[in-house]
Amino acid sequence: MGVQENVDYNKFPKQGEFLGRSVRVTFHYNSHTITGTIIRNDIESPNLTIIQLTDGRTILDSECQYQPVRVD
């Protein structure tokens, strides 16, 4: 458990431009990918990026490699 100065009942870190974007995710630089959606993209402390994968798992950006899915 912990405490973050800017996370409270009424406060939340500012979110970045990737919030809500679709991404392609891989693990261990493998060629197998799975898609997901960025559901948290802090641009201030605690600087977390969280991805919801299409299979229901939720992962941190520090646990994978990802790139935005190009939208034309």
PyMOL commands that place a pseudoatom at each C-alpha (Angstrom):
pseudoatom trace, name=CA, resn=MET, resi=1, chain=A, elem=C, hetatm=0, pos=[0.000, 0.000, 0.000]
pseudoatom trace, name=CA, resn=GLY, resi=2, chain=A, elem=C, hetatm=0, pos=[1.076, 3.559, -0.430]
pseudoatom trace, name=CA, resn=VAL, resi=3, chain=A, elem=C, hetatm=0, pos=[0.200, 7.206, -0.631]
pseudoatom trace, name=CA, resn=GLN, resi=4, chain=A, elem=C, hetatm=0, pos=[0.611, 9.544, -3.604]
pseudoatom trace, name=CA, resn=GLU, resi=5, chain=A, elem=C, hetatm=0, pos=[0.243, 13.295, -3.111]
pseudoatom trace, name=CA, resn=ASN, resi=6, chain=A, elem=C, hetatm=0, pos=[-1.863, 13.790, -6.247]
pseudoatom trace, name=CA, resn=VAL, resi=7, chain=A, elem=C, hetatm=0, pos=[-4.042, 10.654, -5.968]
pseudoatom trace, name=CA, resn=ASP, resi=8, chain=A, elem=C, hetatm=0, pos=[-7.051, 11.144, -3.737]
pseudoatom trace, name=CA, resn=TYR, resi=9, chain=A, elem=C, hetatm=0, pos=[-10.820, 10.946, -3.724]
pseudoatom trace, name=CA, resn=ASN, resi=10, chain=A, elem=C, hetatm=0, pos=[-10.979, 14.214, -5.713]
pseudoatom trace, name=CA, resn=LYS, resi=11, chain=A, elem=C, hetatm=0, pos=[-7.546, 14.208, -7.413]
pseudoatom trace, name=CA, resn=PHE, resi=12, chain=A, elem=C, hetatm=0, pos=[-5.875, 12.139, -10.111]
pseudoatom trace, name=CA, resn=PRO, resi=13, chain=A, elem=C, hetatm=0, pos=[-2.655, 12.567, -12.117]
pseudoatom trace, name=CA, resn=LYS, resi=14, chain=A, elem=C, hetatm=0, pos=[-2.900, 14.420, -15.431]
pseudoatom trace, name=CA, resn=GLN, resi=15, chain=A, elem=C, hetatm=0, pos=[-3.255, 11.978, -18.309]
pseudoatom trace, name=CA, resn=GLY, resi=16, chain=A, elem=C, hetatm=0, pos=[-1.228, 11.941, -21.508]
pseudoatom trace, name=CA, resn=GLU, resi=17, chain=A, elem=C, hetatm=0, pos=[-2.084, 11.766, -25.176]
pseudoatom trace, name=CA, resn=PHE, resi=18, chain=A, elem=C, hetatm=0, pos=[-2.038, 7.946, -25.306]
pseudoatom trace, name=CA, resn=LEU, resi=19, chain=A, elem=C, hetatm=0, pos=[-4.993, 7.550, -22.917]
pseudoatom trace, name=CA, resn=GLY, resi=20, chain=A, elem=C, hetatm=0, pos=[-7.677, 5.526, -24.704]
pseudoatom trace, name=CA, resn=ARG, resi=21, chain=A, elem=C, hetatm=0, pos=[-5.416, 4.637, -27.653]
pseudoatom trace, name=CA, resn=SER, resi=22, chain=A, elem=C, hetatm=0, pos=[-5.231, 1.136, -29.063]
pseudoatom trace, name=CA, resn=VAL, resi=23, chain=A, elem=C, hetatm=0, pos=[-1.807, -0.471, -28.832]
pseudoatom trace, name=CA, resn=ARG, resi=24, chain=A, elem=C, hetatm=0, pos=[-0.075, -3.608, -30.048]
pseudoatom trace, name=CA, resn=VAL, resi=25, chain=A, elem=C, hetatm=0, pos=[1.689, -5.408, -27.184]
pseudoatom trace, name=CA, resn=THR, resi=26, chain=A, elem=C, hetatm=0, pos=[4.447, -8.012, -27.109]
pseudoatom trace, name=CA, resn=PHE, resi=27, chain=A, elem=C, hetatm=0, pos=[6.432, -9.603, -24.303]
pseudoatom trace, name=CA, resn=HIS, resi=28, chain=A, elem=C, hetatm=0, pos=[10.184, -10.318, -24.249]
pseudoatom trace, name=CA, resn=TYR, resi=29, chain=A, elem=C, hetatm=0, pos=[10.501, -8.713, -27.719]
pseudoatom trace, name=CA, resn=ASN, resi=30, chain=A, elem=C, hetatm=0, pos=[8.649, -11.711, -29.166]
pseudoatom trace, name=CA, resn=SER, resi=31, chain=A, elem=C, hetatm=0, pos=[6.899, -11.604, -32.545]
pseudoatom trace, name=CA, resn=HIS, resi=32, chain=A, elem=C, hetatm=0, pos=[3.562, -12.722, -31.038]
pseudoatom trace, name=CA, resn=THR, resi=33, chain=A, elem=C, hetatm=0, pos=[1.379, -9.695, -30.315]
pseudoatom trace, name=CA, resn=ILE, resi=34, chain=A, elem=C, hetatm=0, pos=[-1.921, -8.931, -28.662]
pseudoatom trace, name=CA, resn=THR, resi=35, chain=A, elem=C, hetatm=0, pos=[-3.883, -5.709, -28.815]
pseudoatom trace, name=CA, resn=GLY, resi=36, chain=A, elem=C, hetatm=0, pos=[-4.974, -3.593, -25.898]
pseudoatom trace, name=CA, resn=THR, resi=37, chain=A, elem=C, hetatm=0, pos=[-6.118, -0.159, -24.815]
pseudoatom trace, name=CA, resn=ILE, resi=38, chain=A, elem=C, hetatm=0, pos=[-4.221, 2.270, -22.645]
pseudoatom trace, name=CA, resn=ILE, resi=39, chain=A, elem=C, hetatm=0, pos=[-6.480, 2.906, -19.665]
pseudoatom trace, name=CA, resn=ARG, resi=40, chain=A, elem=C, hetatm=0, pos=[-4.062, 5.058, -17.682]
pseudoatom trace, name=CA, resn=ASN, resi=41, chain=A, elem=C, hetatm=0, pos=[-1.242, 7.268, -18.965]
pseudoatom trace, name=CA, resn=ASP, resi=42, chain=A, elem=C, hetatm=0, pos=[0.089, 9.504, -16.186]
pseudoatom trace, name=CA, resn=ILE, resi=43, chain=A, elem=C, hetatm=0, pos=[2.203, 12.465, -17.267]
pseudoatom trace, name=CA, resn=GLU, resi=44, chain=A, elem=C, hetatm=0, pos=[2.994, 13.327, -13.669]
pseudoatom trace, name=CA, resn=SER, resi=45, chain=A, elem=C, hetatm=0, pos=[3.788, 11.317, -10.557]
pseudoatom trace, name=CA, resn=PRO, resi=46, chain=A, elem=C, hetatm=0, pos=[3.374, 8.357, -10.104]
pseudoatom trace, name=CA, resn=ASN, resi=47, chain=A, elem=C, hetatm=0, pos=[3.934, 8.105, -13.901]
pseudoatom trace, name=CA, resn=LEU, resi=48, chain=A, elem=C, hetatm=0, pos=[2.038, 4.870, -14.479]
pseudoatom trace, name=CA, resn=THR, resi=49, chain=A, elem=C, hetatm=0, pos=[0.880, 3.545, -17.824]
pseudoatom trace, name=CA, resn=ILE, resi=50, chain=A, elem=C, hetatm=0, pos=[-1.613, 0.696, -17.601]
pseudoatom trace, name=CA, resn=ILE, resi=51, chain=A, elem=C, hetatm=0, pos=[-2.837, -1.344, -20.564]
pseudoatom trace, name=CA, resn=GLN, resi=52, chain=A, elem=C, hetatm=0, pos=[-6.027, -3.440, -20.679]
pseudoatom trace, name=CA, resn=LEU, resi=53, chain=A, elem=C, hetatm=0, pos=[-5.423, -6.349, -23.054]
pseudoatom trace, name=CA, resn=THR, resi=54, chain=A, elem=C, hetatm=0, pos=[-8.209, -7.739, -25.226]
pseudoatom trace, name=CA, resn=ASP, resi=55, chain=A, elem=C, hetatm=0, pos=[-8.060, -11.033, -23.310]
pseudoatom trace, name=CA, resn=GLY, resi=56, chain=A, elem=C, hetatm=0, pos=[-8.943, -9.218, -20.070]
pseudoatom trace, name=CA, resn=ARG, resi=57, chain=A, elem=C, hetatm=0, pos=[-5.496, -9.027, -18.480]
pseudoatom trace, name=CA, resn=THR, resi=58, chain=A, elem=C, hetatm=0, pos=[-4.241, -5.695, -17.188]
pseudoatom trace, name=CA, resn=ILE, resi=59, chain=A, elem=C, hetatm=0, pos=[-0.511, -4.969, -17.409]
pseudoatom trace, name=CA, resn=LEU, resi=60, chain=A, elem=C, hetatm=0, pos=[1.943, -2.170, -16.739]
pseudoatom trace, name=CA, resn=ASP, resi=61, chain=A, elem=C, hetatm=0, pos=[4.081, -0.677, -19.488]
pseudoatom trace, name=CA, resn=SER, resi=62, chain=A, elem=C, hetatm=0, pos=[7.136, -1.869, -17.551]
pseudoatom trace, name=CA, resn=GLU, resi=63, chain=A, elem=C, hetatm=0, pos=[6.023, -5.486, -18.117]
pseudoatom trace, name=CA, resn=CYS, resi=64, chain=A, elem=C, hetatm=0, pos=[5.879, -5.396, -21.921]
pseudoatom trace, name=CA, resn=GLN, resi=65, chain=A, elem=C, hetatm=0, pos=[6.767, -3.584, -25.115]
pseudoatom trace, name=CA, resn=TYR, resi=66, chain=A, elem=C, hetatm=0, pos=[4.015, -1.715, -26.940]
pseudoatom trace, name=CA, resn=GLN, resi=67, chain=A, elem=C, hetatm=0, pos=[3.368, 0.603, -29.833]
pseudoatom trace, name=CA, resn=PRO, resi=68, chain=A, elem=C, hetatm=0, pos=[0.288, 2.590, -30.807]
pseudoatom trace, name=CA, resn=VAL, resi=69, chain=A, elem=C, hetatm=0, pos=[-1.921, 1.046, -33.482]
pseudoatom trace, name=CA, resn=ARG, resi=70, chain=A, elem=C, hetatm=0, pos=[-1.854, 3.361, -36.457]
pseudoatom trace, name=CA, resn=VAL, resi=71, chain=A, elem=C, hetatm=0, pos=[-5.192, 4.990, -37.254]
pseudoatom trace, name=CA, resn=ASP, resi=72, chain=A, elem=C, hetatm=0, pos=[-5.587, 6.177, -40.855]
for i in range(1, 72): cmd.bond("trace and resi %d" % i, "trace and resi %d" % (i + 1))
show_as sticks, trace
zoom trace
